[in-house]
Amino acid sequence: MEAPFASVTGSRCCEVRSPLSQTTNTRQIAMAQSNGNSSYEEILDYLKQLENRIARIEAQLELTPPEEEREIPQDVPAAQSEEEAEEALEMRVGQNWFAKVGIVVLALGIVFLLTLPFQNIPPFLPSLIGYILVGGIVWLSRSWRDSFQQVSRYMMGGGLLLLYFTTLRLSHFSPQPALTSTAIEVILLSAVVAVNLTVSLRRQSVYLTGLSITLGYLTALAASDPYVIFGVVTIMSIVTTAIAVRYEWNALMSLGVVLSYLTHFLWSMNNPVFGNAVQQLSSPSVNLLFILIYATVFSAGMLRLGRQKEESILSVANVALNGGGAYCLLLLLTLTAFGAGFGLWHLAASVLFLVFAVQVWMRERSKYSTFVYAMLGYTALSVAIADTFKMPDLFVWLSWQSVLVVATAVWFRSRFIVVGNFIIYVIIFSAYLALAGAVSAVSLSFGVVALSSARILNWKKERLELKTEMMRNAYLATALFVLPYALYHSVPAGYVSVSWLCLALFYYFTSRLLNQNRKYRWMALLTTLLTIGYVFLVDLVGLDPTYRILSFLVLGSALLAISMVYSRRKPKTNGSHE
């Protein structure tokens, strides 16, 4: 019988065992097993002898043991000595950092030189000198591409920056500019930005691309016509989004978002970047529409980026920057200079942000981005309601908005929205108590809203994956307090205890409708106890005898009826829960 091959070195060689030696070994093992006096130490000795024989065979065949055959991963750097680490740091500072700082300082020096208002020279001469310097810098950058790679890359960035400011010098920084047409100036600057973007993308440099994007937004501010400014900003937002999605540069998306809303804000302050006096503009009001357009463009781009990568901190930060920047700017402008149609603009923003939240949830199942857009949408809706309705109707609509928020939060499976909405609900009710003056029947809507919210949460509680009953209990506890309080201020004093007793009966019948819901039974019992206390502490001494007799008769009859119902109901070990 021929023994199988035993792998020694993987794919390099195999050991061939002799049939005679295999037969001898088998006999030895059999004898050891049949011998009752053989011990565990004898088996270990045999295994050691076998291992020594294999080692001698490997040595004779010049084979490498498997432990010595393992290769050291190529990506694990060798340990550096202290002297080598110090030398590497010196090279990084001298070669990289000095090159960056040197090019930036040199470029800024030339830019400052170009911005000087030279006298008694032709207006085009500074720009001509600037173009010559740009040509020399580009030539040096290409010449040093192999010998001085770091300096070559940084010089290209400085050349692109200098090219833009040289073109800008044609119509600015001089009492007699060489170019007086704003339209031609914007066209030339846009062409320079296009060239810069082309060079930056060919090098696939996010830094050069970011510099070119920044110069594009600066071009928008160079225009005087507001519609040209809005158009250029819209185009730059589209271009930035397309590049960020194409190369998966989330940081570039952040830059575009910040520059878009910052440029729009600077325009609204009369564009002080180009020397205008700071004052708030009041027309055209259509500029608010462009804010929503910017938000739509960036939201679409972030949605595309989200489909390529998992949700990260930077992607959520971009959503917060986009939504928060757009709405804060819209709120600021509508509160100050563009108040016409205030409620309609915020209603439009609310619809837009809620659409963003739905899209993000349906395509990405993103919890945090959905939360950001949804809360911005709810906030904008609240502002629109506050502008449209007066007190106390305002609080009614705000409280019923809470039901809408809870319903959408269940669909979004967002516990964050549920908790945030409850906090806002409490704040609204507190504001109602503080600002509405006399409490009226309007306050009943707060209790109804609390009960409705609790029912919605219970209806689809599996969607929220709630581990506790805390939020539903919070809404029910609020209703337990709000409804008696509202009835106390809404009905005549002689009927307060009767109204509370009717409320307790409502809770009890609701429990019956909900399959003996235990929580509503407890709400009925607590409300009944509250009624008993009110009858003995208030009605007994403060009411007209007629109303006092009515209160006692109704309460006593109700208590007897409740007692009889509990006596006939068979106790259950488990009750239905809210």
VENPE-V968107 format. One record per pair of residues at least 12 apart in sequence whose ideal C-beta (glycine too) atoms are under 8 Angstrom apart, sorted by the first residue. I is the first residue (numbers start at 1). J is the second residue. D is the distance in whole Angstrom. If there is no record, write none. Layout:
# VENPE-V968107
i=I j=J d=D
i=I j=J d=D
This chain:
# VENPE-V968107
i=1 j=19 d=6
i=1 j=22 d=8
i=2 j=19 d=6
i=3 j=16 d=8
i=3 j=17 d=4
i=3 j=18 d=8
i=3 j=19 d=7
i=3 j=22 d=5
i=8 j=58 d=6
i=8 j=63 d=6
i=8 j=66 d=8
i=9 j=63 d=6
i=9 j=64 d=6
i=9 j=66 d=7
i=9 j=69 d=6
i=10 j=66 d=8
i=10 j=69 d=7
i=12 j=63 d=7
i=12 j=64 d=8
i=13 j=61 d=7
i=13 j=63 d=6
i=15 j=54 d=7
i=15 j=57 d=6
i=15 j=58 d=8
i=15 j=61 d=8
i=25 j=50 d=7
i=28 j=46 d=7
i=29 j=46 d=8
i=32 j=46 d=7
i=95 j=150 d=6
i=96 j=150 d=6
i=99 j=150 d=5
i=99 j=151 d=5
i=99 j=154 d=5
i=100 j=154 d=6
i=102 j=154 d=8
i=103 j=151 d=7
i=103 j=154 d=4
i=103 j=155 d=6
i=103 j=157 d=7
i=103 j=158 d=4
i=104 j=154 d=8
i=104 j=158 d=7
i=106 j=158 d=6
i=107 j=157 d=8
i=107 j=158 d=4
i=107 j=161 d=5
i=107 j=162 d=6
i=110 j=130 d=7
i=110 j=133 d=6
i=110 j=162 d=6
i=111 j=161 d=7
i=111 j=162 d=7
i=111 j=165 d=5
i=114 j=126 d=6
i=114 j=127 d=8
i=114 j=130 d=5
i=114 j=165 d=6
i=114 j=166 d=6
i=114 j=169 d=5
i=114 j=173 d=7
i=115 j=165 d=8
i=115 j=169 d=7
i=115 j=172 d=8
i=115 j=173 d=4
i=116 j=173 d=7
i=117 j=173 d=6
i=117 j=174 d=5
i=117 j=175 d=6
i=118 j=174 d=7
i=122 j=178 d=8
i=123 j=174 d=6
i=123 j=176 d=5
i=123 j=177 d=6
i=123 j=178 d=4
i=124 j=170 d=7
i=124 j=178 d=4
i=126 j=169 d=6
i=126 j=174 d=8
i=127 j=166 d=5
i=127 j=167 d=7
i=127 j=169 d=5
i=127 j=170 d=5
i=127 j=178 d=6
i=130 j=162 d=6
i=130 j=163 d=8
i=130 j=165 d=7
i=130 j=166 d=3
i=130 j=169 d=6
i=131 j=163 d=8
i=131 j=166 d=6
i=133 j=162 d=6
i=133 j=166 d=8
i=134 j=159 d=5
i=134 j=162 d=5
i=134 j=163 d=5
i=134 j=166 d=6
i=137 j=155 d=6
i=137 j=156 d=8
i=137 j=158 d=6
i=137 j=159 d=4
i=137 j=162 d=7
i=138 j=156 d=7
i=138 j=159 d=5
i=140 j=152 d=8
i=140 j=155 d=6
i=141 j=153 d=8
i=141 j=155 d=4
i=141 j=156 d=5
i=141 j=159 d=6
i=153 j=203 d=8
i=153 j=205 d=7
i=156 j=199 d=7
i=156 j=203 d=7
i=156 j=208 d=7
i=157 j=205 d=8
i=157 j=207 d=7
i=157 j=208 d=5
i=157 j=211 d=6
i=160 j=196 d=5
i=160 j=199 d=7
i=160 j=200 d=7
i=160 j=208 d=7
i=160 j=211 d=7
i=160 j=212 d=7
i=161 j=211 d=6
i=161 j=215 d=8
i=163 j=192 d=6
i=163 j=195 d=7
i=163 j=196 d=7
i=164 j=189 d=7
i=164 j=192 d=5
i=164 j=193 d=7
i=164 j=196 d=7
i=164 j=215 d=5
i=164 j=218 d=8
i=167 j=188 d=5
i=167 j=189 d=6
i=167 j=192 d=5
i=168 j=185 d=8
i=168 j=189 d=6
i=168 j=222 d=7
i=170 j=185 d=7
i=170 j=188 d=7
i=171 j=185 d=4
i=172 j=222 d=8
i=172 j=274 d=7
i=182 j=222 d=8
i=182 j=223 d=6
i=182 j=224 d=5
i=182 j=225 d=8
i=185 j=222 d=6
i=186 j=219 d=6
i=186 j=222 d=6
i=186 j=223 d=5
i=186 j=228 d=7
i=186 j=232 d=7
i=189 j=215 d=8
i=189 j=219 d=4
i=189 j=222 d=6
i=190 j=216 d=8
i=190 j=219 d=6
i=190 j=232 d=8
i=192 j=215 d=7
i=193 j=212 d=6
i=193 j=215 d=5
i=193 j=216 d=4
i=193 j=219 d=6
i=196 j=208 d=7
i=196 j=211 d=7
i=196 j=212 d=4
i=196 j=215 d=6
i=197 j=209 d=7
i=197 j=212 d=5
i=197 j=213 d=8
i=197 j=216 d=8
i=197 j=239 d=7
i=197 j=243 d=8
i=200 j=212 d=5
i=201 j=243 d=7
i=204 j=247 d=7
i=206 j=247 d=7
i=206 j=249 d=5
i=206 j=251 d=7
i=206 j=252 d=6
i=209 j=243 d=6
i=209 j=249 d=8
i=209 j=252 d=6
i=210 j=251 d=8
i=210 j=252 d=6
i=210 j=255 d=5
i=213 j=236 d=7
i=213 j=239 d=8
i=213 j=240 d=5
i=213 j=243 d=8
i=213 j=252 d=7
i=213 j=255 d=6
i=213 j=256 d=6
i=213 j=259 d=7
i=214 j=255 d=7
i=214 j=259 d=6
i=216 j=232 d=7
i=216 j=236 d=5
i=216 j=239 d=7
i=217 j=232 d=8
i=217 j=233 d=7
i=217 j=236 d=6
i=217 j=259 d=4
i=217 j=260 d=7
i=217 j=262 d=8
i=217 j=263 d=5
i=218 j=273 d=8
i=219 j=232 d=6
i=220 j=232 d=4
i=220 j=233 d=5
i=220 j=236 d=7
i=220 j=263 d=6
i=221 j=263 d=6
i=221 j=266 d=6
i=221 j=267 d=7
i=221 j=271 d=6
i=221 j=273 d=5
i=221 j=274 d=6
i=222 j=274 d=7
i=226 j=267 d=7
i=226 j=281 d=8
i=226 j=284 d=6
i=226 j=287 d=7
i=227 j=284 d=8
i=229 j=263 d=7
i=229 j=267 d=5
i=230 j=264 d=8
i=230 j=287 d=6
i=230 j=290 d=4
i=233 j=260 d=6
i=233 j=263 d=5
i=233 j=264 d=6
i=233 j=290 d=7
i=233 j=294 d=7
i=234 j=290 d=6
i=234 j=293 d=6
i=234 j=294 d=7
i=234 j=297 d=7
i=236 j=256 d=7
i=236 j=259 d=8
i=236 j=260 d=7
i=237 j=256 d=6
i=237 j=260 d=5
i=237 j=294 d=5
i=237 j=297 d=5
i=237 j=298 d=6
i=238 j=297 d=6
i=240 j=252 d=6
i=240 j=253 d=7
i=240 j=255 d=7
i=240 j=256 d=3
i=241 j=253 d=7
i=241 j=256 d=7
i=241 j=297 d=6
i=241 j=298 d=6
i=241 j=300 d=7
i=241 j=301 d=3
i=242 j=301 d=7
i=244 j=256 d=7
i=244 j=301 d=6
i=244 j=305 d=7
i=245 j=301 d=5
i=245 j=304 d=5
i=245 j=305 d=6
i=245 j=308 d=8
i=248 j=305 d=7
i=248 j=308 d=6
i=248 j=309 d=7
i=250 j=305 d=6
i=250 j=312 d=7
i=250 j=314 d=5
i=250 j=315 d=6
i=250 j=318 d=6
i=251 j=314 d=7
i=253 j=298 d=7
i=253 j=301 d=6
i=253 j=302 d=7
i=253 j=305 d=7
i=253 j=318 d=5
i=254 j=314 d=7
i=254 j=317 d=7
i=254 j=318 d=6
i=254 j=321 d=6
i=256 j=298 d=7
i=257 j=298 d=5
i=257 j=318 d=6
i=257 j=321 d=5
i=257 j=322 d=5
i=257 j=325 d=6
i=258 j=321 d=7
i=258 j=325 d=7
i=260 j=294 d=5
i=260 j=298 d=7
i=260 j=325 d=8
i=261 j=291 d=7
i=261 j=294 d=7
i=261 j=325 d=4
i=261 j=326 d=7
i=261 j=329 d=5
i=264 j=287 d=7
i=264 j=290 d=7
i=264 j=291 d=6
i=264 j=294 d=7
i=264 j=329 d=6
i=265 j=329 d=6
i=265 j=332 d=8
i=267 j=281 d=7
i=267 j=287 d=8
i=268 j=280 d=6
i=268 j=281 d=6
i=268 j=287 d=7
i=268 j=333 d=6
i=268 j=337 d=7
i=269 j=281 d=8
i=280 j=336 d=6
i=280 j=337 d=5
i=281 j=337 d=7
i=282 j=337 d=5
i=282 j=338 d=7
i=285 j=338 d=5
i=285 j=340 d=6
i=285 j=341 d=7
i=287 j=333 d=7
i=287 j=338 d=7
i=288 j=330 d=6
i=288 j=333 d=6
i=288 j=334 d=7
i=288 j=338 d=6
i=288 j=345 d=5
i=291 j=326 d=5
i=291 j=329 d=6
i=291 j=330 d=5
i=291 j=333 d=8
i=292 j=326 d=7
i=292 j=330 d=8
i=292 j=348 d=7
i=292 j=349 d=6
i=292 j=352 d=6
i=294 j=326 d=7
i=295 j=322 d=6
i=295 j=323 d=7
i=295 j=326 d=4
i=295 j=352 d=7
i=295 j=356 d=8
i=296 j=352 d=7
i=298 j=318 d=8
i=298 j=322 d=5
i=299 j=319 d=8
i=299 j=322 d=6
i=299 j=323 d=8
i=299 j=356 d=5
i=299 j=359 d=8
i=299 j=373 d=8
i=302 j=315 d=7
i=302 j=318 d=6
i=302 j=319 d=6
i=302 j=322 d=7
i=302 j=369 d=8
i=303 j=359 d=6
i=303 j=360 d=7
i=303 j=363 d=6
i=303 j=364 d=7
i=306 j=360 d=7
i=306 j=363 d=7
i=306 j=364 d=5
i=306 j=366 d=7
i=306 j=369 d=7
i=307 j=363 d=7
i=307 j=364 d=7
i=311 j=364 d=7
i=311 j=366 d=5
i=311 j=368 d=7
i=311 j=369 d=7
i=315 j=369 d=7
i=316 j=366 d=8
i=316 j=368 d=5
i=316 j=369 d=6
i=316 j=372 d=7
i=319 j=360 d=8
i=319 j=368 d=8
i=319 j=369 d=4
i=319 j=372 d=5
i=319 j=373 d=7
i=320 j=372 d=5
i=323 j=353 d=6
i=323 j=356 d=7
i=323 j=372 d=6
i=323 j=373 d=6
i=323 j=376 d=5
i=324 j=372 d=8
i=324 j=376 d=7
i=326 j=349 d=8
i=327 j=349 d=6
i=327 j=353 d=7
i=327 j=376 d=5
i=327 j=379 d=7
i=327 j=380 d=6
i=330 j=345 d=7
i=330 j=346 d=7
i=330 j=349 d=6
i=331 j=346 d=8
i=331 j=383 d=7
i=334 j=346 d=7
i=342 j=387 d=5
i=343 j=383 d=8
i=343 j=384 d=5
i=343 j=387 d=4
i=343 j=388 d=5
i=344 j=384 d=8
i=346 j=380 d=5
i=346 j=381 d=8
i=346 j=383 d=5
i=346 j=384 d=4
i=346 j=387 d=7
i=347 j=380 d=7
i=347 j=381 d=7
i=347 j=384 d=4
i=349 j=376 d=8
i=349 j=377 d=8
i=349 j=380 d=4
i=350 j=377 d=5
i=350 j=378 d=7
i=350 j=379 d=8
i=350 j=380 d=4
i=350 j=381 d=4
i=350 j=384 d=6
i=351 j=377 d=7
i=352 j=377 d=8
i=353 j=373 d=5
i=353 j=374 d=7
i=353 j=376 d=4
i=353 j=377 d=4
i=353 j=380 d=6
i=354 j=373 d=7
i=354 j=374 d=7
i=354 j=377 d=4
i=354 j=378 d=8
i=354 j=408 d=8
i=356 j=373 d=4
i=356 j=377 d=8
i=357 j=370 d=5
i=357 j=373 d=4
i=357 j=374 d=4
i=357 j=377 d=6
i=357 j=408 d=8
i=357 j=412 d=7
i=360 j=373 d=6
i=361 j=411 d=8
i=361 j=412 d=5
i=367 j=413 d=8
i=367 j=414 d=6
i=367 j=416 d=7
i=370 j=412 d=5
i=370 j=414 d=6
i=371 j=412 d=8
i=371 j=414 d=6
i=371 j=416 d=5
i=371 j=417 d=6
i=374 j=408 d=7
i=374 j=409 d=8
i=374 j=412 d=6
i=374 j=414 d=7
i=374 j=417 d=6
i=375 j=417 d=7
i=375 j=420 d=6
i=378 j=401 d=7
i=378 j=405 d=5
i=378 j=421 d=8
i=378 j=424 d=8
i=381 j=401 d=6
i=382 j=398 d=6
i=382 j=401 d=7
i=382 j=424 d=8
i=385 j=397 d=5
i=385 j=398 d=6
i=385 j=401 d=7
i=386 j=398 d=8
i=391 j=435 d=7
i=391 j=436 d=6
i=392 j=432 d=7
i=392 j=436 d=5
i=392 j=440 d=7
i=392 j=442 d=5
i=393 j=442 d=8
i=395 j=428 d=6
i=395 j=429 d=8
i=395 j=431 d=7
i=395 j=432 d=4
i=395 j=436 d=7
i=395 j=442 d=6
i=395 j=445 d=8
i=395 j=446 d=8
i=396 j=442 d=6
i=396 j=445 d=5
i=398 j=428 d=5
i=399 j=425 d=7
i=399 j=428 d=6
i=399 j=429 d=7
i=399 j=445 d=5
i=399 j=446 d=5
i=399 j=449 d=5
i=400 j=445 d=7
i=400 j=449 d=6
i=402 j=421 d=6
i=402 j=424 d=7
i=402 j=425 d=5
i=402 j=428 d=8
i=402 j=449 d=5
i=402 j=453 d=6
i=403 j=449 d=6
i=403 j=452 d=5
i=403 j=453 d=6
i=403 j=456 d=7
i=405 j=417 d=7
i=405 j=421 d=4
i=405 j=424 d=8
i=406 j=418 d=7
i=406 j=421 d=6
i=406 j=453 d=5
i=406 j=456 d=5
i=406 j=457 d=7
i=407 j=456 d=6
i=409 j=421 d=6
i=409 j=464 d=8
i=410 j=456 d=6
i=410 j=457 d=7
i=410 j=459 d=8
i=410 j=460 d=4
i=410 j=463 d=5
i=410 j=464 d=6
i=411 j=463 d=7
i=413 j=463 d=5
i=413 j=464 d=6
i=413 j=465 d=7
i=414 j=464 d=8
i=415 j=464 d=6
i=415 j=465 d=8
i=415 j=466 d=7
i=418 j=457 d=7
i=418 j=464 d=7
i=418 j=471 d=6
i=419 j=471 d=7
i=422 j=471 d=6
i=422 j=474 d=6
i=422 j=475 d=7
i=425 j=449 d=7
i=425 j=450 d=8
i=425 j=453 d=8
i=425 j=478 d=8
i=426 j=478 d=7
i=429 j=446 d=5
i=429 j=478 d=8
i=429 j=482 d=7
i=432 j=446 d=7
i=438 j=489 d=8
i=439 j=485 d=8
i=439 j=486 d=7
i=439 j=489 d=4
i=439 j=490 d=8
i=440 j=489 d=7
i=440 j=490 d=6
i=441 j=486 d=7
i=441 j=490 d=4
i=443 j=482 d=7
i=443 j=485 d=7
i=443 j=486 d=4
i=443 j=489 d=7
i=443 j=490 d=7
i=444 j=483 d=7
i=444 j=486 d=5
i=444 j=487 d=7
i=444 j=490 d=7
i=446 j=478 d=8
i=446 j=482 d=5
i=446 j=486 d=7
i=447 j=478 d=8
i=447 j=479 d=5
i=447 j=482 d=4
i=447 j=483 d=4
i=447 j=486 d=6
i=448 j=479 d=8
i=450 j=475 d=5
i=450 j=476 d=7
i=450 j=478 d=4
i=450 j=479 d=4
i=450 j=482 d=6
i=451 j=475 d=7
i=451 j=476 d=7
i=451 j=479 d=5
i=453 j=475 d=5
i=454 j=472 d=5
i=454 j=475 d=4
i=454 j=476 d=5
i=454 j=479 d=7
i=454 j=578 d=6
i=457 j=471 d=6
i=457 j=472 d=5
i=457 j=475 d=7
i=458 j=472 d=6
i=458 j=578 d=5
i=469 j=577 d=7
i=469 j=578 d=7
i=472 j=578 d=5
i=473 j=519 d=8
i=473 j=578 d=8
i=476 j=519 d=6
i=476 j=523 d=7
i=476 j=578 d=6
i=479 j=523 d=8
i=480 j=523 d=6
i=480 j=526 d=6
i=480 j=527 d=7
i=483 j=503 d=6
i=484 j=500 d=6
i=484 j=503 d=7
i=484 j=527 d=7
i=484 j=530 d=6
i=487 j=499 d=4
i=487 j=500 d=6
i=487 j=503 d=7
i=493 j=542 d=8
i=493 j=543 d=7
i=493 j=547 d=8
i=494 j=543 d=6
i=494 j=544 d=7
i=494 j=546 d=8
i=494 j=547 d=3
i=494 j=550 d=7
i=494 j=551 d=8
i=495 j=547 d=8
i=496 j=534 d=7
i=496 j=538 d=8
i=497 j=531 d=5
i=497 j=534 d=5
i=497 j=535 d=5
i=497 j=538 d=8
i=497 j=539 d=6
i=497 j=551 d=5
i=497 j=554 d=8
i=497 j=555 d=6
i=498 j=550 d=7
i=498 j=551 d=7
i=498 j=554 d=6
i=500 j=527 d=6
i=500 j=530 d=6
i=500 j=531 d=4
i=500 j=534 d=7
i=501 j=527 d=8
i=501 j=528 d=7
i=501 j=531 d=5
i=501 j=554 d=6
i=501 j=555 d=6
i=501 j=558 d=5
i=503 j=527 d=6
i=504 j=523 d=8
i=504 j=524 d=5
i=504 j=525 d=8
i=504 j=527 d=4
i=504 j=528 d=5
i=504 j=531 d=7
i=504 j=558 d=8
i=505 j=524 d=7
i=505 j=558 d=7
i=507 j=520 d=5
i=507 j=521 d=7
i=507 j=523 d=4
i=507 j=524 d=4
i=507 j=527 d=6
i=508 j=520 d=7
i=508 j=521 d=7
i=508 j=524 d=4
i=508 j=562 d=8
i=511 j=524 d=7
i=514 j=576 d=6
i=515 j=576 d=5
i=516 j=572 d=7
i=516 j=575 d=6
i=516 j=576 d=5
i=517 j=575 d=7
i=517 j=576 d=5
i=517 j=577 d=7
i=517 j=578 d=6
i=518 j=575 d=4
i=518 j=576 d=6
i=518 j=577 d=6
i=518 j=578 d=8
i=519 j=577 d=7
i=519 j=578 d=4
i=520 j=578 d=7
i=521 j=575 d=8
i=528 j=558 d=8
i=528 j=559 d=7
i=528 j=562 d=7
i=531 j=555 d=6
i=532 j=555 d=7
i=532 j=559 d=8
i=535 j=551 d=5
i=535 j=552 d=7
i=535 j=555 d=5
i=539 j=551 d=5
i=539 j=552 d=8
